[in-house]
């Protein structure tokens, strides 16, 4: 599948504007050197609640972290995935299991089987794109 099959402009727009404002970011920690932290801050600037999901369950920018998606005690609208492609499919499956509306795989995170499973489960999904690049273009 080519990159066009990973996301289309309508899907990107729907996820960013209609899927809801609670975003769980898998792989988000307090590490300033990791791109996840910068992307999380952009999402916050655009009105999203960003929930850190990381094995260390660190609090990031005042938001308590959780070790896994299933540990989050409230509904999550979108799961933004900043983990290695080998691990991303399991995160997408967990997003389906918790009832998320959409899954977003970051730049370089590619798992075509997970894309197919997630879409087959009825969730919107974007792969190999960055919401911090896409969201300012909508304004």
N, C-alpha and C positions, 0 to 999 in steps of 0.2 A: 504494500500500500504506500502511496506517496503522501507527502505532507498535506496535500489538499484534502485527503481522506481523514486526516487527523482532526481537522477543525474547519468549519466554514464560518463565515462572518455572522450569519444569523445565530448559530449556536453560541458563538463567543458572546454576542450581544445579549442573548437570553440568559446565559449564565451570569454575566456581569451585572445585568440590570433587573432580571426577573426571578432569579432562583433563590434569592434571599440574601441576608446580610451577615449570617454567621458562617465564617469560614474556618475550618480546622486545617491547620498547615502541618502536614506530616513531615517531620525532619527539622522543625523550627526549634532552635535553641538560642542561647544568649551569645553564641559565637559570632562576634562582629565580622569575622572573615568569611562567613558563609553567606551566599546570596539570599538565602531564605529570610534572613532578618531584614534586609533592605526591601524585599518584596512585601513582607508583612507590613512594614511601615507605610509603603505606598497604598496598600489595600486599606489600612486604617485611615489614611488621609482622604480616601474616597468613601468613607463611611462604613466600612466593613468591620465587624467584630472579628478579631483574629485570635483563634484558640490554638496555643502551641501543643503539638503532639510529638513527643520524643521519649525514648526510653528513660531519660533522666527526669522527665516530668518537671522541667524547670519553669518558673514563672518568667515570662518575657514581657517587658514593657508593661508590667502591672497585671497581666492576664495570667491566671494560674494555668500551668501546663498539666497534661495528662500523658500517661505512658502509652496509651493506645486509644483508638477512636471509641472503642466500646466502654472505656472508662469515663467518657464525657457524660455528665448527668443531665444534659439538656439537648434539644434537637440541633443538628448541624445541617446547614443547607448545602454547602459546597466543601469538598475535601480537595485541598491543593497539595500535590504530592511532590516533595523534594527529596525523595530517597532514590537510591540506585535502581536502575531498571529491573534488576533481578528481584528486587523486593517490592516493586511497585504494584504488581498484580495482586499480591496479598492485601495491600492497603486498599486497592480498588474493591476487592471482594468484601472487605470489612466496611467500606463506605456503603455498599449495597445493603449489607446486613444491618447497619444502624439506621437505614432509611434516609440517607442523604439524597438530595435532588440531583446533584451533579458531582463530577469528578474532573479535576484539572491536573494533568501531568505536565510538569515544568519542561522547559527547554532541555533536550537531551534525554528525557525520561520517556522511553518507548517500550511498549509491550502491546503488540497488536492483538494478542489473544485476550488480554485484559480489556482492551478497548471493545472488542466484540462482545465479551461477557457483560460488561457494564452497560453497554447500549441495549443488549438483549434483555437486560433486567429493567429497562425503561428509564435509565438515568441519562441525562445529557453528559457528554464527555468531550473534552478537548485534550489533545496530546501534543507534546513537543512545542508548546507555546508558553509565553509568560504573561500572566494577567497584569503585571506592573507595566508592561509594554502596551498591552491592549486597552486597558481601562482609560488612560488619558485620551486615547483616540476617540472615545465615545462622547467626550464632552464638547 
